[in-house]
Amino acid sequence: MSQPELPTLPVTFRPTRTRAVLLTVGVAMFAVITAIALLLETLSAGERVSFVFTALLLFGVLLLLSRPKVVADEAGVTVVNLTTRRRLEWAEIVRVNLRPGDAWVFLDLSDGTSLPALGIQPGVAKQQAIRDAAALRALAESRGTGTHTG
């Protein structure tokens, strides 16, 4: 298998199709629930506010689910998952893994731990995730001490 071409830095990896679906569904859901709240004449003002608040809450959850990304630059990688952000130096990344059946990429780190990188996930766009994982792996191998398995 040939070595993938290194992407130009900085580069952002994110599940764009999944993100588009989540945000589209979130906007549509918010619009429908808000419209129902405004059109149902039997609702009190408090109930209408409750509907809109619930719609905002649901949209917020979908927005949170669309947050993951992996940003690679000259100095290292920033992994943004649902509620956390972690900055890594290239040398900290020992291995980039995306094995069959994995829900997302895992980064094996020099401290012996593994960090999930939800910004590269094969769910909706498997081939794109495989290409993104290969590109991140190639960057880690060329800039740090990275190796590959799986």
N, C-alpha and C positions, 0 to 999 in steps of 0.2 A: 504494500500500500504506500502511495507517495505521501510525502510530507505536505500538509496543507499550507497554502500561502499565508504568511502572517498578515493579519489585518493592520491597517494604519491606526495608530494610537492617537488619541483615546478612542475606544470603541465601547459601545453599550450593547449588552446582550439582554434581551427581554422577550417573553413570550407574546409577541405582538398580536397574533390572532386571538389568543385567550384574552388578552387585555381589551381588544376591540369588542369582543363578545360581552365581556363583563361590563364594560362602560356603556355599551349600547343597551343592554338589558337593564342596567341601573337607571339610565335616563328614561327609558320607556316605562319602567315600573313606577318611577317617581311621578311621571306625567299622568299615568293612568290612575294611580291611587289619589293624587291631588285632584284630578278631574272628578273622580267619584265623590270625593269629599265635598267639592264645591257644587256638584249637581244634585246630590241627594238632599231634597228639601226637608226631610224629616230629621236631619242631624242638627244638633245644637252647635253653637260656636266652639264650645270645648271639644266636642266630638270631631269637628272639622280639624281643629288644631291637632288633635290626637292622630288623626289619619295622616296629616302632612308630616308630623313628627315621626311617625312610624315609617313613612316613605323615605324621609331623610336618613333615618337610622339604617334601613335596608340598603339605600344607596351608599352610605358610608361603609358598610360591610363589603359591598362589591368593589368599592374604591380601594379599600385595604387589600383585598384579594388581588387587585391589579397592580399593586405596588412593586413586586419583586423585580429586581434587575441586577446585573453584574456589570460593573464599569471597570474596564482595564485601562490603565494609563502607564506612562513611563516608569513611575515609581512603584506601582503595584495594582492591587485589585480592591474595589469596594463592593462588598456583597450586601445588597439591600433585600431583606426578606420581609415577611408580613409586618412585624413590629420591631425588627432590629436592623441595625446597620453596623457592619464590621469592616474595618480597613486592614488589609494585609499587604505586607511587603512581598515582592515576588519570591524571595528566598524562603518565605514561610510556607509556600505551597509545594508540597512534596509530590502530590499526585492529583490529577483531575480524572474523576471516574463518572462514567455514564454507562452502567451495565444494563443489559436487557432486563426489563421489568422495573428499573428504577423510575421513580416519579419525577426526579430531578437530578441534577449533577451534585456530586459530593466532592468536596475538596479535602484531601488528606493533608494535615498540617504538620509542620516540623515538631510541634509540641506533643504529638501523638494523638491529637483529637481529629475529628472529622467535622466539617462544616457543610451543611446543606446549602446549595446555591439555587434557590427557587427561580432565579431569573432565566435558567436554562432548563426547560421541562418539555419532554416529548409528547405530552398529552394530545394537543390538537395538531401540532406541526412537528411530527417525529423527525423527518429529514432535516428540517431547519435546526432542531435541537442537536442532532448528531453533528451537523456542520459547525454549530456554535461551540459545542463541547470540544470538537477537534481543534478549532481555532484557539480556544482558551488553553487547551493542553499544549499546543505548539508554542504559544506565548510563554507559558510557564516553563516549558523545557528550554526555550531560548534565553529567557531572562533570569531564571532562578535555578533551583536544583531539581526541578520537576521531573518525574518519570511517569510512565503510563502502564496501567493494567486495565483490562476489560474494555 
